[in-house]
Amino acid sequence: MNDLLGLGLLVLVVLAGSALCSGVEAALLTVNPVRIHELAARTRPVRGARRLEQLRQRLGRTLAVLVITNNGFNIFGSLMLGGYAAQVFERRGVAGVALPMFSVGLTVLVILLGEILPKAIGSRLALPVALSSAAPLHWFSLLMAPLVLVLERLLPAITAENEINTDEDEIRLLARLGSQKGQIEADEAAMIAKVFQLNDLTARDLMTPRVAAPTLAAATRLDQARAELLSNHAPWWVVLGDEVDEIVGVASRERLLTALLEGQGERTPAELSEPVEYVPEMIRADRLLTGFRRNSGGVRVVVDEFGGFVGVIGAEAVLAVLAGWWRRP
């Protein structure tokens, strides 16, 4: 009975080793690398996160260690079990019947309990399994380093480093999937998509063109422009000089109306104007938004490649894209 018990224990060892390697391998391949990076970058990183990030950076080397170990259990272990089982069954005189049945049973157990089931569990519990196995796998990789280094000489692809990278399409897809799964709000997913739209738009697409931009002559008295200021609610006005495309400055409607209310109707827009900030018409909206973040006040005067005045644009025009109010004309 002792030899049968020993055979059973050896079967358990082979199945456990194979299952452990298969589950960890599935977890390493399934776990989200961005999530690992986030856990490792915390001020107080989650235990095992930094080690796991290092293992994933050399994923080929890590998988080589797991594959060698797994096949050691599956192939070498199965051969040793077959030889030992043949001796056990031979002593008991049942080798002709028991040995084929044992071989078929061991194959089925290895497939089900050593491969399929642990891979499914490792995929489902990818993060906890990967974190808990990071430290043991690291030390085991050091023990197997000589063999792995030889394999890297023969198969250079193993040495390739895995870097975290993504692109706009992938982020859009992840946002849409997150919205569908209820992980993020639908309006948040839409906002993410609109952020990328900024890179495809220019100041020319979003500006108020010159023909529609509110302008005032620099020498005009405020009391003469009273009706125009009251009828047009544009927050900023471009103050023009006598020459073509000569821009003296920009003046806020609030400041102009305040001067009128204070009885300063004899003053001119040029006296109340502010310095002009120019932007080229082909500047991308995302860069334009960065400029408004540094200085959100006022508007920008848009000029063409010859320096000619072609329109005005404010921060609200860019923010309208993010809010979903802007529509391509």
ABEGO torsion letter per residue (X at the ends): XAAAAAAAAAAAAAAAAAAAAAAAAAAAAABBAAAAAAAAABABBBBGAAAAAAAAABAAAAAAAAAAAAAAAAAAAAAAAAAAAAAAAAAAGAAAAAAAAAAAAAAAAAAAAAAAAAAAAAAAAAAAAAAAAAAAAAAAAAAAAAAAAAAAAABAAAABBBBBBBBAAAAAAAAAAAAAAGABBAAAAAAAAAAAAAAABBAAAABBBAAABBBBBAABBAAAAAAAAAABABABBBBBBABBGBBAEBBBAAAAAAAAAAGAAABBAAAABBBBBBBBAABBAAAAAAAAAABABEBBBBBBAAGBBAEBBBAAAAAAAAAGABBBX
